[in-house]
Amino acid sequence: MESKPCLFKISGSINTEKHKEFEQTVRFVFKLLPHSCFSSHLALDVFNTNLYHLFMLWSSDAELNNFKHSNEYHVIKGSFQTLGLMDNYVTATCMDVHGLEMNDADT
């Protein structure tokens, strides 16, 4: 059976005075992620300035499950719990994946 990429999203609230510390922690963890994590992004909600969304795209469900048992995941989860509140997380299997090639508009 073909393995499909999986999206993992974590959302949580962090008070404004703790934003810098939280962002530094997430940045540190992102540098430690394996190549099986294709993409990782941290976004601050435009409608709620204390709500962060962390998005990760993993090569397979197995790789995502490995991550959820890793020290890196526990650092992120602990950061949410220590500096604020981890509201929820969502996992989703990508059903249809298309490649996209981008060219530099100036060339």
GROMACS elastic network, one bead per residue, 0.5 to 0.9 nm:
[ bonds ]
;  ai    aj funct       b0    kb
    3    59     6  0.76819   500
    3    60     6  0.55262   500
    3    61     6  0.73555   500
    3    62     6  0.85996   500
    4    58     6  0.87694   500
    4    59     6  0.66559   500
    4    60     6  0.53316   500
    4    61     6  0.72823   500
    4    93     6  0.65580   500
    4    94     6  0.62117   500
    4    95     6  0.72457   500
    4    96     6  0.85280   500
    4    97     6  0.83852   500
    5    38     6  0.89505   500
    5    57     6  0.67094   500
    5    58     6  0.54495   500
    5    61     6  0.69607   500
    5    92     6  0.86966   500
    5    93     6  0.61073   500
    5    94     6  0.55325   500
    5    95     6  0.82996   500
    5    97     6  0.81196   500
    6    56     6  0.82231   500
    6    57     6  0.57226   500
    6    58     6  0.51014   500
    6    59     6  0.64692   500
    6    60     6  0.56698   500
    6    61     6  0.58609   500
    6    63     6  0.88177   500
    6    64     6  0.71243   500
    6    91     6  0.68615   500
    6    92     6  0.55655   500
    6    94     6  0.56579   500
    7    55     6  0.71587   500
    7    56     6  0.57913   500
    7    58     6  0.63262   500
    7    61     6  0.89942   500
    7    64     6  0.85251   500
    7    90     6  0.79642   500
    7    91     6  0.55990   500
    7    92     6  0.51367   500
    7    93     6  0.62887   500
    7    94     6  0.70015   500
    8    54     6  0.80165   500
    8    55     6  0.58257   500
    8    56     6  0.51221   500
    8    57     6  0.63388   500
    8    58     6  0.76509   500
    8    64     6  0.77475   500
    8    89     6  0.72587   500
    8    90     6  0.58273   500
    8    92     6  0.66607   500
    8    93     6  0.89605   500
    9    53     6  0.66822   500
    9    54     6  0.54694   500
    9    56     6  0.64336   500
    9    57     6  0.88514   500
    9    88     6  0.83501   500
    9    89     6  0.54550   500
    9    90     6  0.51864   500
    9    91     6  0.64876   500
    9    92     6  0.87421   500
   10    52     6  0.81149   500
   10    53     6  0.57013   500
   10    54     6  0.50790   500
   10    55     6  0.67186   500
   10    56     6  0.88183   500
   10    77     6  0.89241   500
   10    86     6  0.75606   500
   10    87     6  0.78067   500
   10    88     6  0.59604   500
   10    90     6  0.65502   500
   10    91     6  0.88981   500
   11    51     6  0.69576   500
   11    52     6  0.55945   500
   11    54     6  0.63323   500
   11    55     6  0.88849   500
   11    80     6  0.89205   500
   11    85     6  0.88097   500
   11    86     6  0.61798   500
   11    87     6  0.55940   500
   11    88     6  0.54525   500
   11    89     6  0.61203   500
   11    90     6  0.86973   500
   12    50     6  0.81549   500
   12    51     6  0.55923   500
   12    52     6  0.54845   500
   12    53     6  0.67821   500
   12    54     6  0.87334   500
   12    80     6  0.65289   500
   12    81     6  0.87888   500
   12    84     6  0.72866   500
   12    85     6  0.54012   500
   12    88     6  0.67915   500
   12    89     6  0.87667   500
   13    48     6  0.89576   500
   13    49     6  0.87501   500
   13    50     6  0.52155   500
   13    52     6  0.61596   500
   13    80     6  0.74358   500
   13    83     6  0.85469   500
   13    84     6  0.54896   500
   13    85     6  0.51598   500
   13    86     6  0.64653   500
   13    87     6  0.69813   500
   14    17     6  0.82785   500
   14    18     6  0.63506   500
   14    19     6  0.64115   500
   14    22     6  0.77102   500
   14    49     6  0.87663   500
   14    50     6  0.51638   500
   14    51     6  0.63695   500
   14    52     6  0.72431   500
   14    80     6  0.70831   500
   14    83     6  0.60572   500
   14    85     6  0.66115   500
   14    86     6  0.86536   500
   15    18     6  0.54761   500
   15    19     6  0.66000   500
   15    49     6  0.85699   500
   15    50     6  0.55407   500
   15    51     6  0.85058   500
   15    83     6  0.74600   500
   15    84     6  0.64433   500
   16    19     6  0.52591   500
   16    20     6  0.83092   500
   16    49     6  0.76134   500
   16    50     6  0.61761   500
   17    20     6  0.74166   500
   17    21     6  0.85830   500
   18    21     6  0.55261   500
   18    22     6  0.62034   500
   18    23     6  0.86671   500
   18    83     6  0.63298   500
   18    84     6  0.81540   500
   19    22     6  0.51606   500
   19    23     6  0.60095   500
   19    24     6  0.85245   500
   19    50     6  0.81816   500
   19    83     6  0.85781   500
   20    23     6  0.51966   500
   20    24     6  0.61238   500
   20    25     6  0.86433   500
   21    24     6  0.51829   500
   21    25     6  0.62775   500
   21    26     6  0.87812   500
   21    79     6  0.88786   500
   21    83     6  0.83304   500
   22    25     6  0.51833   500
   22    26     6  0.63023   500
   22    27     6  0.86053   500
   22    76     6  0.87674   500
   22    79     6  0.65115   500
   22    80     6  0.76319   500
   22    83     6  0.70978   500
   23    26     6  0.51492   500
   23    27     6  0.60100   500
   23    28     6  0.85270   500
   23    42     6  0.81294   500
   24    27     6  0.50764   500
   24    28     6  0.61519   500
   24    29     6  0.87064   500
   25    28     6  0.51282   500
   25    29     6  0.63085   500
   25    30     6  0.86755   500
   25    75     6  0.79645   500
   25    76     6  0.74051   500
   25    79     6  0.72989   500
   26    29     6  0.50762   500
   26    30     6  0.60581   500
   26    31     6  0.87354   500
   26    42     6  0.78392   500
   26    54     6  0.88653   500
   26    75     6  0.84666   500
   26    76     6  0.64932   500
   26    79     6  0.83227   500
   27    30     6  0.51473   500
   27    31     6  0.65573   500
   27    42     6  0.86713   500
   28    31     6  0.54380   500
   28    32     6  0.69490   500
   29    32     6  0.51706   500
   29    33     6  0.66421   500
   29    72     6  0.59732   500
   29    73     6  0.83128   500
   29    75     6  0.76070   500
   29    76     6  0.74221   500
   30    33     6  0.53882   500
   30    34     6  0.89747   500
   30    40     6  0.69271   500
   30    41     6  0.85598   500
   30    72     6  0.85192   500
   31    34     6  0.85921   500
   32    72     6  0.74792   500
   33    36     6  0.79836   500
   33    37     6  0.65572   500
   33    40     6  0.88965   500
   33    67     6  0.85680   500
   33    72     6  0.76220   500
   34    37     6  0.58838   500
   34    38     6  0.86733   500
   35    38     6  0.63765   500
   35    58     6  0.87909   500
   35    59     6  0.86606   500
   36    39     6  0.89534   500
   36    57     6  0.84918   500
   36    58     6  0.57119   500
   36    59     6  0.51977   500
   36    60     6  0.78514   500
   36    63     6  0.66219   500
   36    64     6  0.85592   500
   37    40     6  0.71292   500
   37    56     6  0.67414   500
   37    57     6  0.56757   500
   37    59     6  0.62614   500
   37    60     6  0.89984   500
   37    63     6  0.80017   500
   37    64     6  0.81773   500
   38    56     6  0.75152   500
   38    57     6  0.54545   500
   38    58     6  0.57805   500
   38    59     6  0.67103   500
   39    55     6  0.78450   500
   39    56     6  0.55137   500
   39    57     6  0.51055   500
   39    58     6  0.74112   500
   40    54     6  0.74042   500
   40    55     6  0.55973   500
   40    57     6  0.65419   500
   41    53     6  0.81797   500
   41    54     6  0.57449   500
   41    55     6  0.51077   500
   41    56     6  0.64732   500
   42    52     6  0.69740   500
   42    53     6  0.58422   500
   42    55     6  0.63465   500
   42    56     6  0.88764   500
   43    46     6  0.88594   500
   43    51     6  0.85712   500
   43    52     6  0.56588   500
   43    53     6  0.51226   500
   43    54     6  0.62801   500
   43    55     6  0.80333   500
   44    47     6  0.88561   500
   44    48     6  0.78982   500
   44    49     6  0.64416   500
   44    50     6  0.73500   500
   44    51     6  0.60045   500
   44    53     6  0.63324   500
   44    54     6  0.88043   500
   45    48     6  0.53356   500
   45    49     6  0.58348   500
   45    50     6  0.74250   500
   45    51     6  0.54769   500
   45    52     6  0.59284   500
   45    53     6  0.70765   500
   46    49     6  0.62152   500
   46    51     6  0.85765   500
   47    51     6  0.84754   500
   48    51     6  0.55214   500
   48    52     6  0.86144   500
   49    52     6  0.79654   500
   57    60     6  0.87772   500
   57    64     6  0.85769   500
   58    61     6  0.73110   500
   58    62     6  0.89318   500
   58    63     6  0.64556   500
   58    64     6  0.58716   500
   59    62     6  0.83725   500
   59    63     6  0.65250   500
   59    64     6  0.77766   500
   60    63     6  0.52528   500
   60    64     6  0.63694   500
   60    65     6  0.86735   500
   60    93     6  0.82595   500
   61    64     6  0.50479   500
   61    65     6  0.61158   500
   61    66     6  0.85939   500
   61    93     6  0.74807   500
   62    65     6  0.50543   500
   62    66     6  0.62031   500
   62    67     6  0.86798   500
   63    67     6  0.62733   500
   63    68     6  0.87435   500
   64    67     6  0.50032   500
   64    68     6  0.62799   500
   64    69     6  0.88772   500
   64    91     6  0.89396   500
   65    68     6  0.50191   500
   65    69     6  0.65873   500
   65    70     6  0.88183   500
   66    69     6  0.53616   500
   66    70     6  0.63701   500
   67    71     6  0.81210   500
   67    72     6  0.73138   500
   67    73     6  0.61884   500
   68    71     6  0.84914   500
   68    72     6  0.83573   500
   68    73     6  0.56256   500
   68    74     6  0.77919   500
   69    72     6  0.84916   500
   69    73     6  0.68888   500
   69    74     6  0.77121   500
   70    73     6  0.54358   500
   70    74     6  0.65912   500
   70    75     6  0.88660   500
   71    74     6  0.50476   500
   71    75     6  0.61933   500
   71    76     6  0.87917   500
   72    75     6  0.51105   500
   72    76     6  0.64526   500
   72    77     6  0.86878   500
   73    76     6  0.51756   500
   73    77     6  0.60816   500
   73    78     6  0.83704   500
   74    78     6  0.57373   500
   74    79     6  0.82657   500
   75    78     6  0.50376   500
   75    79     6  0.59631   500
   75    80     6  0.86686   500
   76    79     6  0.50318   500
   76    80     6  0.63736   500
   76    81     6  0.86972   500
   77    80     6  0.52506   500
   77    81     6  0.62677   500
   77    82     6  0.85913   500
   77    86     6  0.70988   500
   78    82     6  0.58020   500
   78    83     6  0.82522   500
   78    86     6  0.88700   500
   79    82     6  0.51539   500
   79    83     6  0.57817   500
   79    84     6  0.76924   500
   79    85     6  0.88086   500
   79    86     6  0.88152   500
   80    83     6  0.54978   500
   80    84     6  0.52423   500
   80    85     6  0.53139   500
   80    86     6  0.51970   500
   80    87     6  0.88559   500
   81    84     6  0.53825   500
   81    86     6  0.59529   500
   82    85     6  0.75574   500
   86    89     6  0.81949   500
   92    95     6  0.89232   500
   94    97     6  0.66577   500
  102   105     6  0.87553   500
  103   106     6  0.86287   500
  103   107     6  0.78765   500
  104   107     6  0.57606   500
